[in-house]
Every structure is written in C-alpha cells, then in structure tokens.
Amino acid sequence: MNPQPNLTGPVEVFPIDRLQALDAESRATRARTEQLIELAKKGLPQMFAHGAFVHTVREVKTASGRSVRPEGDSLRYAANVASGLAFVDEAVQRHILEGATAADLALNCARRAEKSKDPGAVALCAWAAAEVADVYATPLLKRLTALLESEETIATVDCSWTLIAALAARHLGDTEHLTTLAANRLMGGQGATGLFPHMLPAVSNGRLRAHIGCFADQVYSTQGLARLSVAKNDPTALAAAEASGGRIAHLQGPAGQWWWHYDTRDGSVVEGYPVYSVHQHAMGPMALLDLREAGGTDHMKSVAKGLRWLDEHPEVDVPMVSEEDGVIWRKVARREPKKAVRAISALTTGLKRGFHLPGLDIMFPPSRVDYECRPYELGWMLYAWLSGGVVERLRNSAVRGGR
C-alpha cells in the first residue's frame, strides 16, 4: 500500500537517489532506466549544433537505408536539456555541448529568451538560469511578473513553469510576489477532481473545450505545487499536488499508459492517445517523484509500470527504443485524419459528461508510431532520474540578496 501524504507537521524525507528508490520497486526496471539514461547521453550530440538544440530528429529514408535527420531549432528544448545535463559529469556535458557546460547553455538560453515572445520559453530559461547557472534572470522574471499581473490568459503549463522558475530563483533574489501570483492562478484553476484545465482561466479555451486538460497540464502543475509546498511549508499546496498526481495515477492505463486528455469536471479520460514516450520515461516520473519527495504519496509502482510500457506496449509490435539511432520514438498514435478522435471526444464530452461515440477504437486504432525524437525528451529523462535532492534544497531556502 502506498504511504499516505503527510499534509500536516514535518515532512518525511524519502531517499533522494531516485534510481535507488526505483530499484526497491523493480531491479529490472532500474537497470533498464539506467540503459535509457546512457542512450540519452548518446543521442543528444546529434541534436546539438551551433550552440543550440534542434526541434527534432526524424527518421528518413536514404540511398543506403535510413537515418535520422535534424530539423528546426527550439529554445524551449535547449533549456530543458540544460536542466537535465546539469546532473551529469562535466566531461559528458562538454562532449555533448561541443566544449560548453550545462551552465553555459542555460545562460545562452536566458540571453535568447530576452527576445522571445513565448512565455513558456521565458519561464523555462529563467528556471534553468537559476537552477543550473545560479543566476537570477532579472529581465525574464520581470516579464513573467508583468504577464501574471496583467491577468491575461496563460497556458497552464506556462504558469506551472513560472512557479517553478520563481521557486528556483528565490535564494538569489526576491521572487515572493511572482511565486504568489503563479500559485494563486494555478490553484484557482484546479478542478474539484484535482485536474487542471489547459488554459487559465479555463473558459478562454472555448465553451466546448474548457473542460479539457492534457497530461502536461497535470504533471507540471503537480511538480510546481509539490515544490511550493516544500519551499513555503504549505500543506494546502501539497494537498493540491496530491490531488492532481493521485488522479492521473488512478487513471493510468492497464499497460502503464499515461493518457493524454482528461475531463477536469469528473476526473475521467477524454482521449487516451497518443501515448507519448516522454510521458512514460520522464514527465510522469518527474512529477510523481517530486511529489514523493515533498511528502506526498509514493507512486513508484505507477512510475515503474509506465516505464515498462516502452518495451511492453500492446498497441504496436515494433520497438519504441532505437539503440542504433540513440533515440526513443516519440509516440504511438491513432490512424486517424487530423486528430479526429480528440476533436470528436472533446465535443461529445463537452455536450454530455462521459459521452463517447462507440466504435472509435475500432475505426481509428492506435497503431501508428511517430518516428521522431525531440531533445527535451532526452533532457527531461536525465532530469527526472538524476535530480533527486532539488526538491529538498527548496526547504527553508533563504534569499541571499535582493535584485
């Protein structure tokens, strides 16, 4: 039986070596996770060029067979990778980053973010600057404060990242106001079932989609509120994180799938697919392990079950992990035109809670693998499994000096 969350009094401190904790649940799953961590170190160099990370690498056919081709550029993903690489040896960092360190990458991201119009990228870069480079990114934190003070619509994920960035920087300067703004906006949007909508406020997502929240909305909110509970000794924040983390664990699929779209009103699954590999090996674990270390329920059984889906997936009979290419393929999706099932299910559940058209699984089976891999997926894997102790360091963290 999972231990119950400690919502009052001193928080029980779990072992913070996350791989060791996983070993206690499943030695085989721990060994497989260590292999995946090594795969991430192998795969990241092909995604880095000219001081930045690409948007994705995609399988392509070549005259000699096949290979993976890098495409695009992503500031968000570079910040994610900086956060993950901070927990590997410096020699590995320099190998992947062509001589630079994770701190160098984080600072470069922070400089680029000053010109970005993407609040999510701004928040991720402020988080990485504080946690990886020990730098208070004043321009970024000021912009995030202004955004939340304006009461403009904000994506739930962006608000969660803003909260985490404010907490990461609180030992470097005054982020109390930003922390309060982000926490209040986030907790004010949480549904009675513990789940979060995709946008804050939810109605800004449209009448027929206001009830929808995706997996990312749940995990980053859980992570941010778990950290807030530790930094501020706030049992209300822990209870909120416990509610969201516990709900997604309860809804986990029979083969360990972390489902995609949820109904915030009744706490049900609106549409399960796609199942994303990064949810299985990184984002689900990252949130639930933060919750665990904050004193919430230990969901390690669910974490291990989700990891095993990477090798034991009933939807397709092809590998999701490519050791040869140094990647984990992105997702298993339905064979459907233009995300049809998601749109249909959002509409039907919007009209009537729990109403799903029969036969959709037969008409649009989840049998298509997306043969691409994005840098953040590997960066977040490193972060999820190697960042044990970050949550605990927030406890009683004090401001060293104002900015």
C-alpha positions, -999 to 999 in steps of 0.1 A, spaced: 0 0 0 13 35 -8 20 57 22 -5 85 27 6 121 21 18 140 52 -3 171 50 5 184 85 36 185 105 72 177 94 75 161 60 90 127 59 122 128 38 125 98 14 158 86 -1 166 111 -28 185 88 -51 157 81 -75 173 52 -92 179 35 -59 142 41 -50 132 26 -83 154 -4 -76 134 -11 -44 103 -14 -66 119 -33 -96 155 -41 -101 149 -49 -137 132 -16 -144 160 3 -127 185 -15 -149 165 -6 -180 162 30 -169 200 32 -165 203 20 -201 179 47 -212 199 73 -194 230 62 -213 210 62 -245 201 99 -238 238 108 -235 245 91 -268 215 106 -286 218 143 -276 250 152 -295 233 146 -329 206 171 -318 231 199 -310 246 223 -335 260 259 -335 253 264 -298 216 254 -300 193 223 -300 172 213 -329 134 209 -327 135 172 -336 154 144 -353 132 124 -377 137 91 -394 142 95 -431 149 70 -459 183 73 -476 200 56 -505 218 33 -481 188 26 -460 176 50 -433 190 76 -408 177 104 -385 177 139 -398 178 170 -375 152 197 -381 145 232 -368 155 249 -336 139 251 -302 147 275 -273 124 256 -250 141 223 -257 176 238 -252 165 250 -217 151 215 -209 184 199 -219 204 224 -199 184 214 -168 189 177 -174 226 179 -183 234 198 -151 232 164 -133 257 145 -154 295 147 -152 311 179 -167 331 158 -191 298 144 -205 283 179 -207 313 192 -227 312 162 -250 275 168 -258 278 206 -260 310 208 -281 331 221 -252 305 241 -233 288 232 -200 252 230 -189 256 263 -172 269 279 -204 239 265 -222 215 278 -196 230 313 -197 228 313 -235 192 303 -233 185 331 -209 200 357 -232 180 344 -261 148 344 -241 151 381 -236 139 385 -272 114 356 -271 76 362 -272 69 327 -258 62 329 -221 68 292 -218 103 296 -231 109 326 -209 99 306 -178 119 275 -187 150 297 -193 146 316 -160 143 282 -143 174 268 -159 194 300 -153 186 299 -116 189 261 -110 218 253 -134 239 286 -135 229 301 -101 219 333 -119 188 355 -112 175 363 -147 161 397 -139 146 406 -173 129 372 -176 114 372 -141 102 408 -146 84 398 -178 67 369 -161 56 391 -133 41 416 -157 23 389 -175 6 375 -144 -1 409 -130 -20 417 -163 -43 388 -156 -41 379 -193 -49 343 -203 -20 320 -197 -14 283 -206 -14 261 -175 20 247 -184 35 282 -187 20 292 -154 35 260 -138 69 267 -152 67 302 -140 60 290 -105 89 266 -107 112 293 -120 103 316 -92 110 289 -66 143 280 -82 154 317 -81 142 325 -46 176 320 -30 191 345 -54 166 374 -52 131 383 -42 105 362 -61 78 362 -35 54 383 -55 58 362 -86 55 330 -66 22 342 -51 8 353 -85 17 320 -102 5 298 -73 -28 316 -69 -35 315 -107 -27 278 -108 -46 267 -77 -75 289 -87 -79 269 -119 -78 234 -103 -110 214 -107 -128 197 -79 -114 163 -91 -78 176 -88 -72 180 -125 -62 212 -143 -75 227 -175 -54 236 -205 -57 273 -201 -61 297 -172 -89 307 -170 -104 275 -184 -132 294 -203 -106 310 -225 -102 276 -243 -137 278 -257 -170 266 -243 -167 230 -257 -130 226 -247 -130 244 -213 -132 211 -195 -102 196 -212 -67 193 -197 -38 174 -211 -12 152 -194 14 180 -194 -11 203 -176 -13 178 -148 23 169 -144 39 203 -144 12 216 -120 18 187 -97 55 194 -99 52 231 -92 28 228 -63 48 200 -47 79 222 -48 58 252 -34 47 230 -5 83 224 5 96 259 -1 68 275 18 59 247 42 24 249 27 1 219 33 -26 234 10 -1 233 -19 8 197 -11 -29 187 -9 -34 203 -44 -4 185 -58 -15 153 -42 -49 156 -58 -36 160 -93 -8 135 -90 -31 109 -74 -58 114 -100 -35 107 -130 -21 77 -112 -56 64 -106 -64 68 -143 -32 52 -156 -38 26 -184 -36 -12 -179 -2 -14 -196 11 17 -178 0 42 -204 -1 79 -192 -32 91 -211 -34 123 -230 -67 143 -225 -87 145 -193 -121 159 -182 -115 183 -153 -151 182 -142 -155 145 -135 -118 134 -135 -122 110 -164 -101 103 -195 -115 121 -226 -90 106 -251 -60 84 -243 -40 87 -274 -14 95 -284 7 78 -257 40 98 -257 72 81 -247 84 112 -228 54 109 -206 64 73 -197 101 78 -190 104 114 -180 74 136 -174 52 112 -154 82 102 -132 94 137 -128 62 150 -113 54 119 -92 89 117 -78 88 154 -69 55 148 -51 70 118 -33 100 139 -21 77 166 -10 59 142 14 31 131 -9 20 96 -18 47 73 -32 35 63 -67 66 43 -76 46 14 -87 28 36 -113 62 51 -123 77 17 -129 46 5 -147 48 35 -170 85 28 -178 78 -8 -187 54 4 -214 84 15 -235 93 -22 -240 59 -39 -234 34 -18 -254 3 -37 -266 -6 -12 -293 22 -19 -317 47 -48 -322 77 -26 -332 103 -13 -307 99 22 -293 136 24 -283 162 25 -311 197 19 -296 212 22 -330 199 57 -335 202 69 -299 165 78 -297 132 68 -282 105 72 -308 80 99 -299 46 83 -296 20 57 -305 -10 74 -321 -42 65 -338 -45 61 -375 -69 90 -380 -73 121 -401 -63 154 -384 -66 144 -347 -102 134 -353 -109 113 -322 -96 141 -299 -119 166 -316 -149 142 -315 -143 132 -279 -138 168 -268 -171 177 -285 -191 148 -271 -179 151 -236 -184 188 -238 -221 182 -246 -225 154 -221 -200 143 -194 -186 109 -201 -203 105 -235 -180 88 -261 -191 77 -296 -190 39 -297 -166 22 -321 -139 48 -323 -112 24 -312 -121 0 -340 -124 27 -366 -92 45 -356 -69 20 -339 -38 32 -320 -13 16 -343 9 43 -358 44 51 -344 58 86 -348 94 81 -358 109 112 -344 126 122 -311 129 157 -296 158 169 -274 136 178 -245 125 142 -242 161 130 -235 169 161 -214 139 156 -192 147 119 -188 181 129 -173 164 155 -151 136 131 -139 160 105 -127 192 124 -117 177 155 -100 170 139 -66 176 165 -39 164 195 -58 130 195 -40 146 191 -6 170 220 -12 140 243 -15 132 237 21 139 268 41 158 283 12 165 319 20 171 349 -2 208 357 -3 203 392 -16 177 414 -34 178 423 -71 
